[in-house]
Amino acid sequence: MDFEKTFEFLRKISRNNNRDWFEKNKPRYLEIKNEFELFIGELLHKMIQFDESLAGLDPKKLVFRIYRDIRFSKDKTPYKTFISAGLSAAGKGTGIPGYYLQIEPGNKTILAVGLYLPSAENLTKIRQEIDYNGDRLTEIANEKTFKKSFGTFWAEDKLKTMPKGYPKDHPHIELLKLKSFMVIRNFKDSEVTDKKFLSKLVDSMKSAKPLNDFLTEGLS
């Protein structure tokens, strides 16, 4: 996939985020969308080799729409300034552990793995799993490739105090405070346009699969 041209088109959307411009340039968007679907198909093929739960997915159904839902937003611009896809056993749907790729110019491309804001019921289940097997999650987070790719858990929405039912001196206090169980890797534009981008994605996703396994086990 030619990500240089994709970035160029997305930058133009940022400067011309209106329906008239988009409709005039829709053929170019459809071309980029098709290329991205092919890229996701190639990525999916490589991921199935280490995550069989993704087998049978249709790459075309994993790519998110570029149209924004502006019904409840103060920002009424109609189009996203990025292209994205979600990969999980349930397709691109959220609610279960999975992988999310967002391609955006300006060094804003991200790969996220894990589970974003689980329901109250599922949050309770995961915290219980951490209570029982927190050492295992710590071991996953400290694995060399995982740590190099993602660093620490995304914690922007974590609790300031301990969740009810757990002691303040719990050995996994920081993990129990999390409300999302997710890690994020950022990519510079130069990394995305590099021929090694696909292999970097695969290596990072493979290193993070044990996190999804841990979360899936906790939810079962």
Secondary structure, DSSP 8 states (H G I E B T S, - for coil): --HHHHHHHHHHHHH--SHHHHHHTHHHHHHHHHHHHHHHHHHHHHHTTT-GGGTT--GGGTB--SB---TT-S----B-SSEEEEEETTBT-SSSSEEEEEE-TTTTEEEEEEESS--HHHHHHHHHHHHHHHHHHHHHHTSHHHHHHH-S---TT--SS--TTS-TT-TTHHHHT-SSEEEEEEE-HHHHSSTTHHHHHHHHHHHHHHHHHHHHHHH-
